[in-house]
Amino acid sequence: MELTIFGIKNCNTMKKAMKWLDDNGIVYHFHDYKKEGVPEQRLRQWLEALGWETVINKRGTTWKKLDDAVQESMNTEKAITVATENPSIIKRPILQNDDFILAGFKADEWKDTLN
């Protein structure tokens, strides 16, 4: 799999992350999961590798709009359902290739991983 950055085009963090990739001459594919969605298999892969607590953005408005009962009972299977229905609840960006999956933009972590 080529290096792919998953997220939402208009997100400020996404803009910073893609600028960082561009500035460092790193070739990547952008997947807008608000427009294209995220296949369940890919979402399951992220959740298994990173845990739902990392993949689901609990600081965003989509999480805050969920019923308290849904938030309190969240687990991997429920995260798949919620994220499939509401892709904007997924942490941005997700950076992935065959060797790694990273959630969130941390320039130092990305530099260490990509070099």
Residue pairs with C-beta under 8 A, 6 or more apart in sequence:
1 96
1 97
1 98
2 27
2 28
2 29
2 97
3 26
3 27
3 28
3 29
3 95
3 96
3 97
4 28
4 29
4 30
4 31
4 95
4 96
4 97
5 14
5 17
5 18
5 21
5 28
5 29
5 30
5 31
5 93
5 94
5 95
6 31
6 33
6 38
6 90
6 92
6 93
6 94
6 95
6 96
7 13
7 14
7 17
7 30
7 31
7 32
7 33
7 92
7 93
7 94
8 14
8 32
8 33
8 34
8 87
8 88
8 92
9 30
9 32
9 34
9 35
11 92
11 93
13 92
13 93
13 104
13 105
14 92
14 93
14 105
16 105
17 93
17 95
17 105
17 110
18 28
18 30
20 105
20 107
20 110
21 28
24 111
24 114
26 114
28 95
33 87
33 90
34 87
34 88
37 84
37 87
38 83
38 84
38 87
38 90
40 80
40 84
43 55
43 79
43 80
43 83
43 84
43 90
44 76
44 80
45 101
46 55
46 94
46 96
46 101
46 103
47 55
47 76
47 79
47 80
48 76
49 101
50 101
50 103
51 76
52 74
52 75
52 76
52 79
54 91
54 103
55 79
55 83
55 90
55 91
55 94
55 103
56 63
56 74
56 79
56 82
56 83
56 89
56 90
56 91
57 63
57 89
57 90
57 91
57 92
58 71
60 88
60 89
62 86
62 88
62 89
63 71
63 89
66 82
70 78
70 82
74 82
82 89
83 89
83 90
91 103
91 104
92 104
92 105
93 103
93 104
93 105
94 101
94 102
94 103
95 101
95 102
95 110
96 102
100 113
102 109
102 110
102 113
